[in-house]
Amino acid sequence: MNKKWWKEAVAYQVYPRSFKDSNGDGLGDLAGVASKLDYLQELGINVIWICPMYQSPNDDNGYDISDYQEILDEFGTMEDFDHLLEEVHKRGMKLIIDLVINHTSDEHPWFQESRSSKDNPKRDWYIWRDEPTNWESIFGGPAWEYDKETKQYYLHLFSKKQPDLNWENPEVRKALYEMVNWWLDKGIDGYRVDAISHIKKDFSDMPDDAHRAFIPAWEKMMNVEGIQPLLAELRDETFAKYDIMTVGEANGVKVDDIGEWISEEDGKFNMVFQFEDMGLWNADSKHGIDVRRLKEIRSRWQKGVEGKGWNALFIENHDKPRVVSTWGNDRQYWRESATAFACMYFFMQGTPFIYQGQEIGMTNAPFEEIEHYNDVRTHNLYFYKRQTGMMHDDVMTLIKATSRDHSRTPMQWDASPHGGFSTAEPWLRANPNHSWLNVEAQKNDPHSVLSFYKQMIWLRKHMEVLVYGRYNLVEMGHESVFAYTREDEHEKVLVVTNLGQHACWWDEPEDGTLLLANYKVIDPNQLYPYEARVYKMKLHQ
């Protein structure tokens, strides 16, 4: 296994709109991110991934880009970005940015030209047709939008203000590559590549009857045959020329596909975010996670990638509600479930990503009304569900469980108004529990969620086996217990997590030395609800 800096790193995802407001306008900004770099350095972070900060109308909070080479005014200026990059590098950290190249904003000059007339040179930069199909977009509603001026429809797998680029057009690709290299020449350290498995479209075997019930277009537009030559060209024209870190958001990519996607011989990215286990939580049942399936999926990826490529490890991001409120129990076992799920994923083979606020156990917000929510997908869901006849209360129950806004509430720095995020009313309400759940309350508490994350990061940095060692699932005879070992020729570590709400009996290993635990008092023969332990094991040659 080749050693690389990005394999040994711990990454932290920043959602800049919600991280820290430096100028009192209620919106997070780049200067705010820069002001918290010492916090991230003390946490032990090596790589910061910052979500889109480009010029955008903000229909999808920055993932609808109108200018790839300008900074959104409310986030600051290009000078602010350059200062942030410089300060990150001063601290020995790296900065990667979001690359959104499946689509642009409908306010991007490219699309403005494309929609101006059917014979415009950029007409073919997007996907147009005379008649729509009955395809549903990822954000709900039809995936085709009618343009009155040219009397055709354009394709948008996401919001109607996010028209999909036509990757079959070499001029589109060339323009994108020039932009990608412009940022790399500026000195950034890599990319998280948004929705990249959608760039190849499949127009076969899908009924064109626009009057039939909607069918989800994106299921046919994930990892479509023929995508690999496009990805190879992207890699060769950009990424391969630099010593950078690349992470693809890869909906629809399975373990069997990793040779083409992330192998060290022919991979197009260093690693990908896979989403197979993200659907294991049932919003209707609210009974936690299916641990049996979680073990099966995670282990399949661990063993499938072993010796061939590299995993990207995560349990939270900006598109999912908070794990402690979904997979875990944020009432009776808030701290325990926050740390147990952290321990479960963090020591697997791969580069661990922490999403902002995850390291203090931030929870879903108690938003009661649709007006409390900002997310375009949430509002679309409400609109289309109500159109189908679903009752208001039933739709709100679904939204309260699943909205992306739960991960986008302002970062909770302290107990002051708005959680120390801003001196003004934030763009999205702060979670009221910031009065006790915040960085300031946890930073000097050795038993806090934050301290547990610091200990995990320290262990991973000081034990090479936790980076490069082999993964093996260990069955403990309890469905709710997820246990595995990491082992190389020099060391062996056992990670044990009870991811259920009931205690269980077990036999603590006699040849193990406890390195980390999330309970103050340890019963050698019992695993408490959401208990996590890490042991250094005696290596038997």
N, C-alpha and C positions, 0 to 999 in steps of 0.2 A: 504494500500500500504506500503510494507516494505521500510524503508529508507536505502539507500546504498550510499557509497562514490562515486561510479561511476555514480549514478543518478544525483548527485549534481555537478558533474565536468563539465568543459568546456575543450574539447580536441582540439589538434592542430596537423595536419598531416605534417610531415617533409619528403620531398623528398631529401635525403641527397646529391645526386649528384648535385643538383641545389641550395642548401640552402646557404652554405658558405664554401669557399675554404680557408684553413688555411696555406697552404704551397706553393701557387703560381704555381700549376700545371694545373690550369684550371678546376679542378674537386672538387666538394664539398666533405667534409670528416667529420668524427666523431668529430675531434677536432674543426672543424668549427661550428658544431652544439653546442658543449659545450661552445664555445665563445659567443653564442647568447642566452644562458639560461636566463640571466638577462632581456633581451628584452621580452622573453616569459613570465617570471614571472611578469613583469610590465604590460603586456597586460592583465594578469589575468588568464593565462592558468593553469590548474590543471594536465592534462594528455597530454603527448607527444606521438604520434604514429609515429614511424620511419619506413619508407619503407625499403625493404631488404638491409642489409649491409653485407650479407654472401658472401663467396667465390663464384664467378660466372664468366663465360665467357662473360656475358653481352650481350647476344643475345637479351634479353628482359629487359635490364637495371636492372638486379638483380633478376628478377622473374624466372630465370633459374639457380637453385642453384646446385653447384657442391660439396659443403661441407657445411652442416648445422651448423657446430661447429667451423668454422673459419671465420675471417673477410676478406672481399675483400681487397687486398693489397692497392689499391688506396684510400680506405676509412680509412686506418690505421691498427691498431693491436687490439687484444683482450684487451690489457692493455688500449688502447684508449676507447674501449667500457666500460670497468669496471670504468674508470675515469668518463665517461659521466653519467653512471648510478649513481655513487656516488654523482656527482654534482647535478643531477636532484633531488635525494632524500634529499640532503642538503637544497634545496630550498622548500621542502615540496611538490614537484610535483611527479608524477608517470610517468613511462616509459613503454609503450607497444610496441611490435615489430610485424612485419609481419610474419605470419606462412603460408608457401607455401607448401602444402602437397598433392595437386592433382597431381603434376608432379615434376620432377627434371630436371636438365640439362642432355643432352646426354653425358656430360663429368663427371657426377657423377660416382664414382666407382661402385655403384650398377648397373647402366646401362651399364657401360663398361664390367662388368661381364655378365650381362644378354644377351648382344649382342655377346659375345665371342663364344658361341656355343648353340645349341638347348638343350643340356643336362646339361648345367650349372645349379647349384642349384638356381641361381637367375634368371633363364630364366622366371619364372612365376611371378617375381616381377613387370613385365610390361606386356602390352597387345599385343600379337603377333598373327598373323594369316597368312595363306598361300596366300589368295587373298584379295585385298582391296575392299572396298565398295565405292560408289559415295558420300561419306560424305565430306563436306567442313569444314575446321577448322575455328575457330573464327578469325584468322589472315588472312584468305583467302587461296585459294588453297586447295589441298587434305588434309584430316585429317590422311592419312596413308603414311608412308615413307618406301621405300624399302631399305632393308639391303642386300648388295651384298654378304656378307660373309655367312650368314645363309639362304639367299634366302626366307626371310619372310618379312612381313610388320609390323611395330609397330604403335600404335595409338598415335596421339598427337592432342588434342583439340585446342591447341594454336600453337606456332611455332614448326617447325620440330625438333628444338633443345630442345624441352620441352616434352619428352615422358611422357605419363600418367602412374602413378603408378597403380598397380592392388590391389585395396583395398579388394578384395575377399581373398587375401592371408594373413593369420594371422601373418606370419613372417614379412611382410611389416608393418602391423599395430604395431606390437611389437617394431620394430626398430624405427618407427616414435614416438611412445609414450615415448621411452627412451630419444630421442632427445628433445621432448617437455618439459619433466620434468627436463632435464639437465639445460635448460635455466631458468625454474621456480626456481630451486634450487639456481641459480646464483643470483636471487633476482629481476628479472623483474616483472612487475605488471600486465601483461596480454598480450593478443594477438588480433590482427586483423587477421582473418583467411581467406586467399585468396582462391577464387574460390571453396569454400567448398561444394557448392550445386552440383558440377560436379563429386564428387568422386564415386558415384554409376552409373554404365553404363547400358544402355538399348540397347540390340542388337536385339530386336524384331521389327517387322513391318517396317524394313528399307530395301529397295531393295539392293541387293548385286551386281547389275550391275554397274561395275566401269566405263562403257562407257556412262551412262546416265548423264544428267545435274546434277551438284552438288546440294545436298540438305544440309542445315545447320545441322551438327551433334549435335551442342551444344543445339539446341532446344529440342532434345530428351534426352539430357544428363544433364538436370537441374531438381533437386529435384525429382529424379526418385524414384518410389515406392521401398521400401526396404532400403532407405538411413538411416532411423531413428535408427535402431539397430547399424549401424556403428558409427553414431554421438553420440549415448548414450555411447557406449564403449569408444570413444575418451574422452568424458566428464568425465566418471567415473574413467578412468585410469590416467587422467592428471588434468584437470581444477578443478574438484570437491575437490581436495586435498589442494587447496590454496585459499586465499582471493584475487581473481584477477578479472580483467575486460576482458570479451571476446566479440568480435564483429565479426559476420560471414558475409562475402560477399556472398549474397544469391540471385543470379540471379534465377528467376523462382519461388521464394517463394512468395505466396500471403497471404493476410490477413487471409484467412481461414486456413492457415497452422500454424499460430503463436502458437497454443497450443503445438505443438510438437517442435517448434523451439525455442521459447523464453518465454513460460509461466513460472511463478515462481514455479509451481508444477513440470513440467516435461521438461522444456526448456533445450536445449543443449548449448545455448549461452545466455549471458545477453541481447543481442540485435543483430539485423541484419541490414545491409544496404540493403534497398529495392530499386529497380531501375524502378519502374513503371512510375514515372514521368520524368525520364531522357530522354525518347524518345519523349517528347511533343514538343521539338523545331524542327522545320522543316528547315533543312539546305538550302533547295531550295527556300523557301519563304522569309526567313530572316525578318519575321514580328513579332519577339518576341515570347512570350510563349502563349500557349492556357490556359488562366487563368481559364476559366470555368472547364476544365479537371483537371488542377492543384489543384483547390479547392476540386474537387470530390475525387481525389486520396489521397491527403494529409489528408483530413477529414476522409476518410474511414480507413486509417491506424491509425489515432488518436483515433477514436472511437472503432475500432476493438481491439486495444491493451489495451485500458483503463481498469484498474482494473485487468488485466491478466499478462501483461509483460511490456516491456520498448522499446521505439523507439530509433534508432540512427538517428540523424538529420544532413543532409548535403545538400549542393547545388553544391559543387565543390570537385574534387579529381584529382589524377594524371592521370586518364584515360579519362578526359573530357576537351573540350575546355573551356575557361573562361566564366563564367555566364554573366558577364557584357557585353560581346561581342556577346552573343547568346540570352539568355533570355531577356537581357536588351538592352540599347542603349549606346554604348561606345563613341559616338561622341557628340551628342547634349545634352545627359543627363548622362554623365559618372558617376559623383559622386552620383547623385540622384538614378540612377538605381542600382548602387553598394550597396547603403545603404538600398534601399527599399526591394530588394530581401533578404538582410541580415536580416532585421527586420521581414520579412514574416516568415522565417523558424526558427529563433533563439529562439523564445519564445513559440514554441509548446512543447507538452509533449515529453520528451526524452532528451538524452544527445547530445548537439550540437557539431559538429566537424567543425573546420575552417581549410581550406587547405592553405598552405603557400602562401602568396601574396594576398590571398582573402581579408585579413584585410586592405589592402591598395588599393584594387580595380584594381589589375593587369589585363591586357587585353590580347587578342590574339595578336600574333606577326605578323608583316607584311612580312612574308617569301614568296618570289615570285617563287623560283626555288625548284625543288625536292631535289637538293643537300643541301639546307638549312635545310632539315629535317633529323632527326636521327632515329625516331621510326620505329621499324621493321614492325609494323602493317601498318604504313603509306606507307612505301616502297613496302610492299606486295600489298597493295591496288592499288598503281600506276601500278605495274607490271601486275597484273591480269586484271585491267580495260583496260589497253592498249592492252593486249592480246585479249580482247573481241572486240576491234575496237573503243573504246572510244577515242576521240581526246585528245591530250595532254592538251589543254587549259581547256577542260571540266573536266578532271581528276583533274587538279590543282585547279580549282574552288571548287571542292568537298573537296580536301585536305585542302585548306586554311580555310575552314569553320569547319572542323571536326577533324583535326589531334590532337593526344594526346600531341604532342610537345608544343602546346600552353600553357599547364599547367606546362611544364617542363623547360621553359626558366629560366635563373638564377634569383634568388630573388633580388629585386631591393632595395638595402639598401641606396644608395645615388646617387648623380649625377656624380660621378667620372667614369672613363672608366670602362666598364663592370658592371656598377651599384653598384660598391663596393663589388661585389661577389668575384672577384679574381683580382690579379695583372697581370694575364696572359690571353691570349685568351681563353674564356671558351669552354667547350666541345660542347655547344649549344649556338648560338648567343644570346646575351642579347637583349631584346626588346628596340628599340631606344628611346621609350618614358620614359625610366628610367631617362632621363635628368630632367624631372619634376615630374614623378610619382615614388616616392620612400619614404622610411620610414623617412629619415632625413627631407624631405620637409613637412611631415605630423605630426610629433610627437609633435610639439608645436602649431599646428593649431587646435583650438577648434572645427572647422567646417569640419575637414578632415574626410575621410573614417575611418582612424585609430582611431581617437577620438570617432567616432560613435560606433565602435566595443568595445572600452573600456567602454563606457557608457552602452552598452547592457550587457556586462559581469558583470559590477558592479550591475546593476539592478537585474539580475538573481541571483546573489550571496546574495542579500539583501532582496529579496522578495520570500519567500518560495512558494507562490502561483504560481510563474513562473516555479517552478520545479514540484510540486506535484498536482497543481490544475487541475480541470477538463477542458477539451477543448470543446468549442461549436462554430460551424461556425455561423457567423452572416451575413445574406444577406443584402446588402446595396442598392440593386436595380441597381447596375452597374456591368456589366460582368467583367470589368477589376479590380474591387476592391475586394481584399481578406481581409476579416476582421473576427476576432474570439475573444472569451473571454477565459480567464483562471480564474477559480473561485474555492474557497474553502469556508469553513464556516466563515472565517475571512476577506477575501479580494477578490476583483474582478478587473481584468485588461482587458482593451479593446485594441487590436492591429488592426490597420487599415493601409493597404498598397494599394496604387493605382499602379498597375503593368503595366499600359498602358501609351501610349505617348500622351494622351489627358486628359485635366482637366475635372473634373466632379463636379456637385453640390451635396451637402449633408447637413444634419443637424447635426452640432456638438453636442454631448451630453451635456445637461445642467448640469448634475450631475457628470461630469468628470473633473479630474485634470490632465493637460498635464504633462507627465513624460519625454517624449523623442520625438524629431522630427528631420527630416533630412533637413528641410527648415529653413532658418533664419527668414523669415517673414511668419507668419501664417495667412491665410484668413479663418476665422471660418467656412465660408459657401462653401468653395471650396477646393477640393483636386487637387493639381497640378500634372503634369506628374511625375510618380515615387515618389510620396510623401508618407512618412511613419510617423505615429504618434502612440504613446502609451499613454493611459490614465489610471489613477487609478479611478475606478468607485465607486460611493456610493453603498454600499451593502444593498439591500432591503431585510429584513428578512421576 
